[in-house]
């Protein structure tokens, strides 16, 4: 096994932490294995090949101020909060086309065994307790190098997990890899002796270092500047987190008193509206197609809908409707 260097990332900015992963993968010497522990404040981390709008409950995410960031690896969307601990292994894979995910999951399982908790690696990328998932894992490979990262739901708010990742499938038709929803749980309720997450973090690192003796790697000012630049130009950008999504169609439908039923099919590609088709039993003085053209090229977000309607009287197109009602319909 290669020599190990470990990094503790104490920032909770998800865009910075994902940028740090990529920087370590791309730029640090390849003569060793790197191990990282990190936490994110409330965030949804989207798999590289997923459609963001198909994975998140957008109104809930906006209301709660949950950050959405796309990662380099494939797999499904996961929710992070300060009750969740993330780990990353980065190592040369040689000529292997992939490395067994179990290899990187087992240290977590063995650490939990020392704490009196029996966990298992199930399927290809989940770690479970009592048949319930508490850790999802994914890998990214390029140039003979592998990045393996996983979550550990230690004491996460499970009610938020369910709401943030709940999407009404009747309202979106999307291309892209869909997440597979599983029964989930936290680690903490299973511990015979209750401990806080910082202590668990310390114990996990100690066990990793027992199996693979190593030393801390301190990021230099140059390292930090490069990570911040990567954060700014990729992981904190709308184009990466939303615009990289495959095409999809959003269906919005509402019956509005005094107006009738208004249905909008919003066609989205690379995160921007390519067309909107309005149907329903409403009356209009002007053709809705003329109004639809004002939204083309915009993001499907409340602020963008409002900007498109600036200086426009929506009731010309849907008799009796107020602009605020149309914005609400398109944003729901």
Helices and strands as residue ranges (DSSP letters): E 3-9, H 14-27, E 32-38, E 43-46, H 52-55, H 58-64, E 67-70, E 78-80, E 84-92, H 101-114, E 120-122, E 126-129, E 132-142, E 145-153, H 158-164, G 169-171, E 172-174, G 188-190, H 197-211, E 214-216, H 221-230, I 231-235, H 238-241, E 248-256, E 260-269, E 272-280, H 288-292, G 293-295, H 302-308, G 314-316, H 323-331
